[in-house]
Amino acid sequence: MALANILWSISFQNRYRNELIKNIELIKRLEKFHATGLPGKVLANSYIPHRMSSLTKVIHGIWENLSPSVKRVIKSSTSSSSNRSVQSLMISYSHANIRFCRQLYDMLIKDPTLSVWIDFNNCKSRDIWEEIAHAIEQSDCILFLMSKEYFNSKSCRQEVAYVTDTLKKNFIPIYIDADYKATGWLGIRIAGSKYIRFGKNDFMNTCKDLLSIINKHRSTTIPTHHDITQDGNN
């Protein structure tokens, strides 16, 4: 009860609201409770301390503060593409960065114009490489979640080579932190491509920039030598 009231209090402030939005599990639970309400047993047994609000009121309050930011990102990506067909994406990432990958995946799948393939949800057989290869071949665009771990991964290197060297498919390089810069085998393969960098400003603005580039991939190739950061500045 106390924690919920604290979260409601800080959700009114921009810097804390941006941090709370990054917690995909929190957003999922808030969506569920906002839509269906709390279990009756929880409400029946809840004691409300003096100067605190009820769980129902608090949850609705937190959701009202956070949901506009979540909806704004999705609305901006779908309003200009409501008449377009679904675009298929495949996410290539290092398992060392799975936390960020899940966070980005959970945001992307909220867009009804996107179909996103990721190994932890889509690999059903024992031959994971066969499934990864098929996903790359069938996808319209591949997202490279780049980091030091990604660069050092032999598996990620094979995926990048298959996308860029063999199939020559559309891809979007995505730096998942503010400091890393691709060099060597990775740097030469993404040279000249427009890329996205997370970690400089808030997560939601960067997702908005990413969705904008993804939409451009529907009908055109990506321009070269252009960096988009989280504040939207070129």
Salt bridges, closest charged atoms under 4 A:
GLU19 OE2 - LYS22 NZ 3.22
GLU25 OE2 - ARG29 NE 3.21
GLU31 OE2 - LYS110 NZ 3.34
ASP106 OD2 - LYS28 NZ 3.69
ASP119 OD2 - HIS95 NE2 2.90
ASP165 OD2 - ARG189 NH2 2.76
